[in-house]
Amino acid sequence: MIKRFAFPIVKHYWPFFVSGAVVYYAVSKGADAMASSEQYINDPRNPRFQKGEKPL
């Protein structure tokens, strides 16, 4: 059996979990904004072409 320790992980590390979620959200929004910018909108490496969309 696995030995269980009574250490409250969430109680001590919740700021790291919250900041990790905020950073993940911000990077995702930034990448979406950059991929939709005029400079990169028709780049063949743009992820929207993998979804089957056509160039503008």
Helices and strands as residue ranges (DSSP letters): H 9-35, H 47-50
